[in-house]
Amino acid sequence: MKCTKILVVCLTALSMAAVSMAGTLEKVQERGFIKAGVNGDVFGFSMANDKGQWEGLDVDTARAVAVAVFNDASKVKFTPLTAVQRLPAVQSGEVDVLCRNTTQTLTRETKAALNFAPVNYYDGQGFLVRTDLGVDSAKQLDGATVCVLPGTTTEMNAADFFRANDMNWNPVVIENTAELNKAFFAGRCDCLTSDSSQLAGHRASSSNPDKYKILPEIISKEPLCPVVRHGDDEWYDIVKWTMFALIQAEEFGINSDNVDAKLKSKNPGIQRFLGVTGDMGNQLGLDNKWAYNIVKRVGNYGEIFNRNIGPDTPLGLERGLNALWTEGGLMYASPIR
């Protein structure tokens, strides 16, 4: 009898916990905007410009979610978070979605109880050094002082790299990204290690980019994804399929300039995607024009990439792994049908 009562109490507690975690879409709609966690210090991904306006690939990813829900890219509030703050902010509900260069790992999906949406940038960890250091390979960094963020996969990857190559290193651990960069560019560290895309952003935003170079070694796989907490499948579906919609739009050849003309397409897949036929949006709890709205207001994945970090920006990044799967990359959307 006691065991049965304990079991009922436990199941009730679990049910109440599940209910308390659910309903993000309803809460967001009642509030009138989405709360998005971002980095705040990574040029090209998430940073406020001189006018205080947020810009970057991660920022536009969050705006796409806002458009999916509200058909308004401005209905999002950005909260800059450190590497240490970011996961607890999702877990506690301080933010509805984290769009902050966060790597999908088994531990984060299980122990940390997080759900990762499709990748919005495939990255890998690298090393940034001063050109006058006379180093051409990361394997020449034995004994170097290395600036690194704590509580990240970056810190663990760096430790593994130096250990595997029988080298010593002296980590300089600073929690805040801006302060960490300041320490490196002030000469406190021989090297700064992070995701290669971040290193490119830090280098591009420095006072003299030509004084620094990124070493050729990529020492890890860093699939960076939007993140939500466990327990609310409806909200997870919205964030996940928003990311897929950005990719699928590019694959269909639909962009912010031609999306209205594409409404007349005879392609059944495009008709469903743009809400001309079917009820794809209703199945997500959204308007059937959700994907059309995303492309109209924010663009497709290629447009977001090119305007924030592409070859014609100060970062000058090529698509590489982030090209469509049809063009030799890894960007692949599950069927929207």
C-alpha positions as CSV (number, residue, x, y, z in Angstrom):
1,M,0.0,0.0,0.0
2,K,2.8,2.4,1.0
3,C,4.6,1.6,-2.2
4,T,1.5,2.3,-4.3
5,K,1.0,5.7,-2.6
6,I,4.7,6.6,-3.1
7,L,4.3,5.6,-6.8
8,V,1.2,7.7,-7.2
9,V,2.9,10.7,-5.5
10,C,6.0,10.3,-7.8
11,L,3.9,10.0,-10.9
12,T,1.8,13.1,-9.9
13,A,5.0,15.1,-9.3
14,L,6.3,14.1,-12.6
15,S,3.1,15.0,-14.3
16,M,3.0,18.4,-12.6
17,A,6.6,19.0,-13.6
18,A,5.8,18.2,-17.2
19,V,2.8,20.5,-17.2
20,S,4.9,23.3,-15.7
21,M,7.4,22.9,-18.4
22,A,4.8,22.9,-21.2
23,G,2.9,25.7,-22.8
24,T,5.8,27.9,-24.0
25,L,4.0,28.9,-27.1
26,E,1.0,30.0,-25.1
27,K,3.2,31.9,-22.7
28,V,5.0,33.6,-25.6
29,Q,1.8,34.6,-27.3
30,E,0.4,36.0,-24.0
31,R,3.7,37.9,-23.4
32,G,3.8,39.2,-27.0
33,F,7.4,38.5,-27.7
34,I,10.1,35.7,-27.6
35,K,12.9,35.8,-25.1
36,A,16.1,34.7,-26.9
37,G,19.5,34.1,-25.3
38,V,22.5,35.2,-27.4
39,N,26.2,35.8,-27.0
40,G,26.5,39.5,-27.4
41,D,30.2,39.6,-28.2
42,V,30.6,37.6,-31.4
43,F,30.8,39.8,-34.6
44,G,28.7,38.3,-37.4
45,F,26.7,36.0,-35.1
46,S,25.3,38.0,-32.2
47,M,26.3,41.5,-31.4
48,A,24.7,44.9,-31.0
49,N,25.8,47.5,-33.6
50,D,26.7,51.1,-32.9
51,K,23.0,52.0,-32.9
52,G,22.2,49.3,-30.4
53,Q,20.5,47.1,-33.0
54,W,21.2,43.3,-32.7
55,E,22.8,41.7,-35.8
56,G,24.2,38.3,-36.7
57,L,23.4,34.8,-37.9
58,D,22.2,33.7,-34.5
59,V,20.1,36.9,-34.1
60,D,18.4,36.2,-37.4
61,T,17.7,32.7,-36.4
62,A,15.9,33.9,-33.3
63,R,14.0,36.5,-35.4
64,A,12.9,33.7,-37.7
65,V,11.3,32.0,-34.7
66,A,9.6,35.3,-33.8
67,V,8.2,35.6,-37.4
68,A,6.9,32.0,-37.3
69,V,4.9,32.8,-34.2
70,F,4.0,36.5,-34.7
71,N,4.8,37.3,-38.3
72,D,7.0,40.1,-36.9
73,A,10.7,39.9,-36.7
74,S,10.8,42.6,-34.0
75,K,8.9,40.5,-31.5
76,V,12.0,39.2,-29.7
77,K,14.0,40.4,-26.7
78,F,17.7,39.5,-26.8
79,T,19.5,38.6,-23.5
80,P,23.3,38.4,-23.7
81,L,24.5,35.4,-21.7
82,T,28.0,34.2,-20.8
83,A,29.0,30.6,-21.5
84,V,28.4,29.7,-17.9
85,Q,25.0,31.5,-17.8
86,R,23.5,30.2,-21.0
87,L,22.4,26.6,-20.2
88,P,20.9,27.5,-16.8
89,A,19.0,30.3,-18.5
90,V,17.3,27.8,-20.8
91,Q,16.7,25.3,-18.0
92,S,15.1,27.9,-15.7
93,G,12.9,29.4,-18.4
94,E,14.7,32.8,-18.3
95,V,14.9,32.5,-22.1
96,D,12.5,30.6,-24.5
97,V,15.3,29.7,-26.9
98,L,19.0,29.9,-26.9
99,C,20.6,31.1,-30.2
100,R,24.2,31.3,-28.9
101,N,26.9,29.3,-30.7
102,T,26.1,26.2,-28.5
103,T,27.4,22.8,-29.4
104,Q,25.1,19.8,-29.4
105,T,26.5,17.1,-27.1
106,L,25.1,13.9,-25.5
107,T,25.6,15.3,-21.9
108,R,23.8,18.5,-22.7
109,E,20.8,16.6,-24.2
110,T,20.6,14.1,-21.3
111,K,22.1,15.4,-18.1
112,A,21.3,19.0,-18.8
113,A,17.8,18.2,-20.2
114,L,18.1,20.3,-23.3
115,N,16.7,19.8,-26.8
116,F,18.8,20.9,-29.8
117,A,17.2,22.1,-33.0
118,P,18.9,21.5,-36.4
119,V,22.4,22.9,-36.8
120,N,22.5,26.6,-37.9
121,Y,26.3,26.5,-38.2
122,Y,28.8,23.6,-38.5
123,D,32.0,24.7,-36.9
124,G,35.2,23.4,-35.4
125,Q,37.6,24.6,-32.8
126,G,40.8,26.5,-33.9
127,F,43.5,28.7,-32.6
128,L,44.1,32.4,-33.1
129,V,47.7,33.8,-32.7
130,R,49.7,36.9,-33.4
131,T,51.5,36.7,-36.7
132,D,54.7,37.8,-35.0
133,L,54.6,34.8,-32.7
134,G,56.3,32.8,-35.5
135,V,53.9,29.9,-35.2
136,D,52.4,28.1,-38.2
137,S,50.8,25.1,-36.5
138,A,49.0,24.5,-33.3
139,K,51.5,21.7,-32.6
140,Q,54.1,24.5,-32.1
141,L,52.2,25.8,-29.1
142,D,53.9,23.7,-26.4
143,G,54.1,25.8,-23.2
144,A,51.8,28.6,-24.6
145,T,49.4,30.6,-22.6
146,V,46.0,30.1,-24.0
147,C,42.9,32.3,-23.4
148,V,39.8,30.1,-23.1
149,L,36.2,30.4,-21.8
150,P,35.4,28.2,-18.8
151,G,32.5,25.7,-18.7
152,T,32.6,25.1,-22.5
153,T,33.4,22.2,-24.8
154,T,36.2,24.6,-26.0
155,E,38.1,24.2,-22.7
156,M,37.8,20.4,-22.7
157,N,38.8,20.2,-26.4
158,A,41.9,22.3,-25.8
159,A,42.9,20.2,-22.8
160,D,42.5,17.0,-24.8
161,F,44.5,18.4,-27.8
162,F,47.5,19.4,-25.7
163,R,47.4,16.1,-23.7
164,A,47.1,14.0,-26.9
165,N,50.1,15.8,-28.4
166,D,52.2,15.6,-25.3
167,M,52.3,19.3,-24.9
168,N,52.0,21.6,-21.9
169,W,49.7,24.7,-21.9
170,N,48.8,27.4,-19.5
171,P,45.1,28.3,-19.7
172,V,44.0,31.8,-18.9
173,V,40.3,31.3,-18.0
174,I,38.0,34.3,-18.1
175,E,34.2,33.9,-18.1
176,N,33.2,36.9,-20.1
177,T,33.9,36.8,-23.9
178,A,34.6,40.5,-24.2
179,E,37.1,40.4,-21.3
180,L,38.7,37.3,-22.7
181,N,39.2,38.9,-26.1
182,K,40.6,42.0,-24.4
183,A,43.1,39.9,-22.5
184,F,44.3,38.2,-25.8
185,F,44.5,41.4,-27.8
186,A,46.4,43.1,-25.0
187,G,49.0,40.4,-25.2
188,R,48.2,38.5,-22.0
189,C,47.9,35.2,-23.9
190,D,49.9,33.7,-26.8
191,C,46.8,32.2,-28.2
192,L,43.0,32.4,-28.2
193,T,41.1,29.2,-28.8
194,S,37.4,29.0,-29.7
195,D,35.2,28.0,-32.6
196,S,36.8,29.0,-35.8
197,S,33.8,31.2,-36.8
198,Q,34.2,33.1,-33.5
199,L,37.9,33.5,-34.0
200,A,37.2,35.0,-37.5
201,G,34.8,37.4,-35.9
202,H,37.2,38.5,-33.2
203,R,39.9,38.9,-35.7
204,A,37.7,41.0,-38.1
205,S,36.6,43.3,-35.3
206,S,40.1,43.9,-33.9
207,S,41.9,47.2,-34.5
208,N,44.4,45.5,-36.8
209,P,43.2,42.2,-38.2
210,D,46.5,41.7,-40.2
211,K,48.4,41.3,-37.0
212,Y,46.6,38.0,-36.3
213,K,46.1,34.7,-38.0
214,I,44.0,31.5,-37.5
215,L,46.2,28.4,-37.5
216,P,45.2,25.6,-39.9
217,E,44.3,22.9,-37.4
218,I,40.6,22.2,-36.6
219,I,40.6,20.1,-33.5
220,S,36.9,19.3,-33.0
221,K,33.4,19.0,-34.4
222,E,31.2,21.8,-33.2
223,P,27.6,21.5,-34.5
224,L,26.1,24.8,-33.2
225,C,22.3,24.8,-32.7
226,P,19.4,26.7,-31.3
227,V,18.4,25.2,-27.9
228,V,15.3,24.7,-25.9
229,R,14.6,22.9,-22.7
230,H,13.1,19.4,-22.3
231,G,9.4,19.0,-21.6
232,D,7.7,21.0,-24.3
233,D,7.5,19.2,-27.6
234,E,5.2,21.7,-29.2
235,W,7.7,24.5,-28.7
236,Y,10.6,22.3,-29.7
237,D,8.8,21.5,-33.0
238,I,8.3,25.2,-33.8
239,V,12.0,26.0,-33.3
240,K,13.1,22.8,-35.1
241,W,10.9,23.3,-38.1
242,T,11.7,27.0,-38.3
243,M,15.4,26.1,-38.8
244,F,14.3,23.5,-41.4
245,A,12.2,26.1,-43.2
246,L,15.2,28.4,-43.6
247,I,17.2,25.6,-45.2
248,Q,14.3,24.2,-47.3
249,A,13.6,27.7,-48.7
250,E,17.1,28.0,-50.1
251,E,16.9,24.5,-51.5
252,F,13.6,25.4,-53.3
253,G,15.3,28.6,-54.6
254,I,12.9,30.7,-52.6
255,N,14.2,34.0,-51.2
256,S,12.9,37.2,-49.8
257,D,12.8,38.8,-53.2
258,N,10.9,36.1,-55.1
259,V,8.8,34.5,-52.4
260,D,5.6,36.3,-53.6
261,A,6.1,35.1,-57.2
262,K,6.7,31.6,-55.9
263,L,3.1,31.6,-54.5
264,K,2.1,30.9,-58.1
265,S,4.4,27.9,-58.4
266,K,2.9,24.6,-59.7
267,N,5.3,22.6,-57.6
268,P,3.2,20.7,-54.9
269,G,6.1,20.8,-52.4
270,I,6.4,24.6,-52.8
271,Q,2.7,25.0,-52.5
272,R,2.6,23.1,-49.2
273,F,5.7,25.0,-48.0
274,L,4.3,28.4,-48.6
275,G,0.8,27.5,-47.3
276,V,-1.0,27.7,-50.6
277,T,-2.2,24.2,-49.9
278,G,-2.2,21.9,-46.9
279,D,-2.1,22.7,-43.2
280,M,1.6,22.5,-42.3
281,G,1.4,25.6,-40.1
282,N,-1.8,24.4,-38.3
283,Q,0.0,21.2,-37.3
284,L,2.6,23.4,-35.5
285,G,0.0,25.6,-33.9
286,L,0.9,28.4,-36.3
287,D,-0.5,30.2,-39.3
288,N,-0.3,28.1,-42.5
289,K,1.8,31.0,-44.0
290,W,4.4,30.5,-41.3
291,A,7.2,29.5,-43.7
292,Y,6.2,32.2,-46.3
293,N,6.4,34.7,-43.5
294,I,9.8,33.6,-42.4
295,V,11.3,33.9,-45.9
296,K,9.5,37.2,-46.5
297,R,10.7,38.8,-43.3
298,V,14.1,37.2,-42.7
299,G,15.1,35.4,-45.8
300,N,16.4,31.9,-46.4
301,Y,19.4,30.3,-44.8
302,G,21.7,31.4,-47.6
303,E,20.6,35.0,-47.3
304,I,21.2,35.0,-43.6
305,F,24.6,33.5,-44.0
306,N,25.7,35.8,-46.7
307,R,24.6,39.1,-45.1
308,N,26.2,38.3,-41.7
309,I,29.3,36.2,-42.2
310,G,29.6,35.4,-46.0
311,P,32.4,36.2,-48.4
312,D,31.3,39.8,-48.9
313,T,31.4,40.6,-45.1
314,P,34.4,41.5,-43.0
315,L,34.5,37.8,-41.8
316,G,34.7,36.6,-45.4
317,L,33.6,33.0,-44.5
318,E,32.9,30.5,-47.3
319,R,29.9,28.2,-47.0
320,G,32.0,25.0,-46.7
321,L,30.1,22.5,-44.6
322,N,27.3,25.0,-44.3
323,A,26.4,24.7,-48.0
324,L,23.3,22.8,-49.0
325,W,23.7,19.1,-49.2
326,T,23.0,19.4,-52.9
327,E,26.2,21.6,-53.2
328,G,28.5,19.4,-51.1
329,G,27.6,20.7,-47.7
330,L,25.7,19.3,-44.7
331,M,22.7,21.6,-44.7
332,Y,19.7,19.3,-45.2
333,A,16.1,19.9,-44.2
334,S,13.7,17.1,-43.4
335,P,10.6,17.0,-45.7
336,I,7.9,19.5,-44.9
337,R,5.0,17.4,-45.8
